[in-house]
Amino acid sequence: MTSTSAAPSPAFTFSASTFQKLHPAEYFRKFISQGVRPDGRLLTGFRPTTVHYGVISTANGSAMVRVGGTTVVCGVKAEVAEPRLDSPDQGYLVPNVDLSPICSSAFRPGPPSEQAQVTSDAIDRVLKESKVLDLKDLCIEEGKAVWSLWIDVVCVSYDGNIYDAALASVMAALANVRIRKPTYDEGIVKVSGAQELDDDNSFKLNLNRTPLSASFVLFDTSLELLADPNFAEESICEGQISVTVDEEGQICALSKVGGGSSSPSILKECVDRAKERSKDLRALMQQQ
């Protein structure tokens, strides 16, 4: 009688993309243990960044910033408003960040997402606490009329690290602003209708500081720091640290969300890397 042996069970194999979907943390761990990331960057590497000014012709100032796969457009619109009673000679800065389903399937239609609100609030705090602009420069007539600068950031494509990209676009757009010089006469604000803007009929903003940020995530129990996280890295990491510094290297803001350690050594490393990133980004912005 002839004996037969059972056929061996077929081995299961997965493509890299399938393995990443099924076991994202393990997928990243294999790369990070070698000191690199799936997109080829070193752990301390930032994604390619570009800055373009004057991208919206109908705005008083605008800029587009692209950080890897994240692209944002910021437009600044100046409108005449009544000042507050407690600050009759000061204008307004009103930032807002929009993360719509157009930029990523991670966002849903309807009211602003929590991430959009958190990012808007963070930028608002930096602008005010860092005293980026003397709000008295926006006064038209004390107690009567001031300029309100509406700063709208729209995310066109989203692949993580929205705060760094949004703040950079805001600072670039503010540097690009030109406002026609107004006159105030018997309760009426008049603005020159000249077609060409020049130093005689318009003015630029005098920015006191230019805060820029660098963000990092803490990966796994090893707490490896990954600079400029993309969306996939944000979704699997323990926590995120953002450091905002000005052109003198002074810290304007430092925030941490999520879990993971925040030891003094980790925070110092983040601050040191943020200062270097700030220098590189400022050099890039000045070239445009």
Secondary structure as UniProt FT lines:
FT   HELIX           16..22
FT   HELIX           24..32
FT   TURN            33..35
FT   TURN            38..39
FT   TURN            43..44
FT   STRAND          49..53
FT   TURN            57..58
FT   STRAND          61..67
FT   TURN            68..69
FT   STRAND          70..81
FT   TURN            85..86
FT   TURN            88..89
FT   STRAND          92..98
FT   TURN            101..103
FT   TURN            105..106
FT   HELIX           114..129
FT   TURN            130..131
FT   HELIX           135..138
FT   STRAND          139..141
FT   TURN            142..144
FT   STRAND          145..157
FT   HELIX           162..175
FT   STRAND          178..180
FT   STRAND          182..185
FT   TURN            186..187
FT   STRAND          188..191
FT   TURN            199..201
FT   STRAND          202..204
FT   STRAND          212..219
FT   TURN            220..223
FT   STRAND          224..227
FT   HELIX           231..236
FT   STRAND          239..245
FT   TURN            247..248
FT   STRAND          251..258
FT   HELIX           264..287
//
